[in-house]
Amino acid sequence: MSNRSRSKAVNPERAMTLAGQSVDLARRIKFDFGLGVAYRLTGVLYTGKGDFNAGEEYFNKSLELFKNKKDSRSARYRGMLQHNFGVIYHYKGQYDSAVICYQKAAKVYKELKEDGLLFLTYNNLSTLYTQILDNKNALKYAKECMEISDRLKDPFKISVASLAMASAKSELKDYGGMDTLLDKVIQISRRNGNYYMLGMGYKFLGKYQMESLNDKRASIGSCRAALDNMIKAGNVYEIAGANQNLGYSYFINGDNEQAVRYYKIAIEQSKKSGLSKIEQYTVKNLSELEEKRKNFPAAYGYLKDYMIINDSVIAKTNQENIQALEAKYQSEIKDARISQLNNEKQIQVLSLKQKLTLNYFLIIFAASLLIVGFLGLEFSPSPVVGKTNGLITATANTGTGKR
């Protein structure tokens, strides 16, 4: 299936219906492998909607069906599930837990030589390190993504790697080649009808316009385009982040009323979905806005709220621990021997009846994937917004609102 056909049909409600049908069918025919696949897909859909509890529940159900299997297909899904758990922790700002899960996924992918999946996990690691201001590791993983995407010659992966590189470079204030990277993201995503990646491209274009080109007025259009595309993609996390970014763009253009409007939308969405990082940065934005308006009591109130949220975020995130985990992971990768797949037991050939049943299941499952489109972000989270850093994406990132 081409990227174009895969990403055009974004219909989360229809996808959820088909995922439910896949679960029912797999249960009825006692097809455990298919049930595990369907559970994981359902978890991905819930995660995309911002229902992390339901997402985690389905990922755990899926893991139960794969955890004791010795075949490489099951190992592959265990890796994908570790990535999915990492995405949830990433969205929730629990970065140390996210790193642990991403590293587990990466180990599986390296053993199986699954470069396509390894790419997605490295992309998220680049995003995560950008968010905690570890720009050295962010750039390292962005470069890894670029190397894999060049090797695979996959347009979608090239766009994701370009975005990861743009994100890492922007945090280093290295804007050389930024326009080329972002143009690549936007053009590929527009051709493929990929709303999520198109939204991310416009998000970073707005950041680039604010910070490097000093084209504040143009940044409003880019941030609005980012929001419009994220609404089409249905990614709750990035919708909240895009509202924060748009509010910040209005703020630096002197339109405080519009800035407050979008900031408050971002806070409401963040509280609803438990996105503490976006809430934290947006509350800080509001404090700065009220200070500029010389409304000092309101500014002080928002600053107190910021400190309360900040204490909560710090309690969940230990940067030193994350860096220690990274060092441990690199050491293990260096010393580990890649498992020899040639010694694996061959998967038993299905009977003709099982094949027919499997084909029937896969028709429904493939249809759900077609509709999911890019929502299958086994891929990436998409952290958010900020002049310093965005929280993830599903794919690369920082954002634009000041943090």
N, C-alpha and C positions, 0 to 999 in steps of 0.2 A: 504494500500500500504506500503510495507516495505521501510525502509530507503535506502536500497540498490537500489531498482528499482527506487525510487523517485529521487535519486541524480545522477544516472549514466547518465541520458539523459539531459545534459545541452546544450541547443541550444537556445540562446536568440532570434535569428531572427525568428525561427519557433514559439517560444512562443509568440512573438509580433504579428505574423500573426494570431495565434489562439485567442489571446486576442481581436484583432480587430474583428474577426468573432463573438466572444461572445458578444461584444458590439452591433454589427449590429443585431444579432438575438434577443437579449433582447429588443432592440428598436422596432423591427418589431412586436414582440408579446406583446409589452407593459408590459414587466415583470420588474418592477422597482427594485425589490430586486436583481434580476440577473444582471441588468444594473449597480447597485451600486457595486456589487462584481466584475464585469468585469472592471469597471473604476478603482477600487483600484488595481487590478492586473496589469493593464496597467501602473498605476503610479509607482508601485514597479519595473516594468521592466525599465522604463525611469530613475528611481533613480539609479538602478544598473549600467546603462550606463553613469551615471554622468550628465544627463540632468535634473537638479533639478527643473528648471522652469516648464518643461513639467510634471514632477512627481507631483509637487505641484498642478498644474492645474487639473490633473485627480483626485488627492485625494480630492480636493475641490468639484469636480463634484460628487464624490461618497458620500461625507459627506452631500451634499444637499438632497440626496435621503434617507438618514438614520436619519437625525437629529431630525425629529419630530415623529419618530416611537416609540411606547411604548413597543414593544415586545423585549424579551431578545436577539433574533438573531440580531436585529438591534443595540441594545446596545453593543453587542459584536463587531460588525463592527465599531461602533463609537470609541470603545477603540483601535481597531487595527489601525484605521486611525490616532488617536492621536499619537500612537507609530510611524507610518510612517512619520508624520510631524516632530516628534522628531528626526528621523533618518536624515532627510534633514538638520535640524538646526545643528545637531551633526556634519555631514560631513562638513558643512560650517563654523564650529567653533563658532557658536552662542549658546554657552552652556547654558546661562540662559534660552533662549527660549526652548532649547531642554529639559531641566529639567522640565519646566512647562508642556510640552506635555507628557513626560514620566510619570510624576506624575498623570496626568489626566487619562492616559491609565491604570496605576496601580490601581487606585481607581475603575475603571470599572471592571477590572479583579478580584479584591478582592470581589466586590459585587456579581459577577457572579460565583465566586469560579473557575475561569479558571486558574488553576495553570500552565498549559502548556504555556499560553500566558504571564502570570505574570513573568514566568521564563525569557522570552526573554527581557522584559523591565528591569527587575533587572540586567540582564547581561549588557545591554547598560548603565545603571546607573553606574555599577561598572567600565566599560570602561571609561565613562566620568569623573568620579572622579579620576581615575588614571591619566587621561590627564591633569587635573588641579592640580595635586599633592596633592589631598586630599586623602591620602592613607588609612586613617582610614575608611572613608565611602566606598572607593573602596573595601576594604577587607570585610566590613560588607555585601555589596551586593553580593560579590563573595560567601560568606558563605551561604547566602540565596539561591543562585543558586544551590549550592552543596546539600543543604537540599531538595530542590524541585526535583532535578534530581534523588537523591537517592530514593525519595518517588515514583516517576513516573517510575523508572527503564527503562528509555529510553536511549539507547546508544548514540544517537545524543546529547541529552541534557547533558549526563554525560561528553561527550567530550567538549562541550561548557563550562560547569561549571569548568572543569579541566583547561581549557584555561584561564578563568576569574581568577581562583585562582592563576595560574602561573603568570599572569600579575600583580596581586596585590602583590604577594609575592616578585616578582623581584624588584618592586619599593621600597620595604622595605629592599632590599638586604638580604632577607631570602630565601636562596637557598635550604633549607632542603626539600627533596622530590621532587625537581623540575624535575629531570630526570624521575621519575615515572609519574608525571602529564603530561609531554610532550609526553612520550611514549604512554600513554593512548590516547591522542588526535590524534597522528599520526597513531596508529594502527587502531583505530575505523574509522577514516576518510579514511584510505587506503582501509579497507574492504568495506566501503560504497561507495567508489568512489567519495567522497565529496571533490572536488578540493579546494573550499574556505577554509574549515576547515583544510585541509591538508596543504595549504599554510600558514595558521595562525600558525599551529604547527611548521613548519619549520622556520617561522619568529622568534618565541620565542626561538626555539632551537639555532638559530644563535646568538641571544642576550645572551642566557645562556652561550654559548661557548665563546663569547667575554668577558663577565663580570665576570664569575665565574670560568670557566675551563681554561681560558687564552689560548684557542686553536684557535688562530686567523685564521690559515689556514683552519681548518674545517668549520669555520663560513662562508667562501666564498661559499662552497658547499651548506650549509643550506640556505643561502640567495638567491642563484640562484634557488634552488628548490622551495623556497617560491614564487619567481617571476614567474617561469614557471607555477606553479599551479594557481596563481592568474590570469594569462593570460588566462588559460583554463576556469576559473570561470567567467571571463569577468567583474570583479569588478574594475572599473576605479580608485576608491580611493586607494584601496590596491595595484594596479599595480604601481601607482606613489610612494606610500610608499615603496614598495619592491625595486624599482629602487634606492631610497635614501639609503635604508639599504645596498643594494649590493655595492653602491658607498662607503659607510662608511667602509664596510668590506675590500674593496680593499685599502682604505686609511690607515687603521691601519696595513695592510700587506705591506705597502710601495709602492704600485702600483698606483702612482698618476694619470697616464694617464687614466687608467681604472676608477679610482674614479671620475675624472672630467667628463668622458663620461656618467656615470650613473647619476651623480648629475644633469647634464644638461638635460638629458631625464626627470628626476623627475620634474625639474623646468618647463620645457615645458608642461608636462602633467598637473601639478598643475595650471598653469596659464590658460590653456585651460578650465579646469573644475572649476575654482574658489576655489581651495583647498589651502587657505591661510596658514594654519598651516604647511602643508608639504613644501610649497614654502619657508616659513620663516626658518624652520629648515635646509633645504638644502642650502639656501644662506649662512647661518651661517657656515655650513660644508665647503663650498667653501672658505669662508674667512679664516677659520682655515688652510685649505690646502695651500692657497697661502702664508699665514704667515709662514708656515713651510718651504715653498720653497724660503722664503725671497723675495717674490714678493710683497713688502709692498704696492705699489700703488693699485694693484689689490685687495689685502686683505682689504685695507681701503674702496675701492669702494663697495665690497660685504658687508662690515660691515654697510655702510650707507644704502644700500638696505635693510639689515636686520632690521635696526632701523625703517625705513619707514613702512615696513610690520608689524613690532611689534606694532607700534603705532596704526595701523589699527585694528589689532587683539585685542588689549587692549580695543579699543573703542567698540568692539562688545561683549566683555566678562567681566563680573564683578564677580569675585570669591566670594566676600562677599555677593552679591545678591544671588548667587547660594546656598551658605551655609544657608542663611536665608530661601530660598525656601525649602531646605531639612528639616530644623527644623520645618517649618510650616506644611509640608507634614506629618512628623512623628507625630506631635501633632494631626492632623486631623484624621490620621489612628487610633491612640490610642483612641480617643473619639467617633469616628463615629460608628454608628450601621450599621451592614451589612443588606442590603435590603432583605426583605423576598420575595424570588422568588415564593413561593407558592401562593401568592396573585395576581400574574400576570395573565392577561387575556390569555386564551389559544389561540394559533394561529389557525385561521380558517382552517378547512380541505379543501384542494384544490379539485376541481371537477376532475373527471376522465380526462377530456380534459386538464385541467391545469397540472395534474400530468404527462401526456404524454409529454406535451410541456416542462415542467420542466426537465424531464428525458433527452430529446433531448438536451436542453441547457447544462445540467450538463455533458453530454458526451463530448461536445466540451470543456467545461471549465476544466474538469478533464484532458483532453489531454494536455491542455496548462500548467496545473500545473505539469504534468509529465515531460514536456520538460523544464519547468522553473527550476525544481530541486531546488537547494539551493538558486536560485536567488530570491525566494519569501521572502527574508530576511525582513519580517515584523519584523524581527529578528533584526538584528543588523547592525550597521554600523561597520565600522572597522576603526578605527582611526589608526594612523600611527606610525611612526617610531621615535625612538630617543633613545639616551642613557638615557635620563631622561624620555621621554614619548611619546607615540604615540598618534596621534590624534584620530574612530571607527570605529561592527561588528558587523555590522552587527554584530561583535562579540567582544569578549574581547579585550582590548588592548593598548599596547604601542609598540614601535618598537625597532629598533636597532641603527639607525644612531644617532650620537651624536647631542644633541640639546642645 
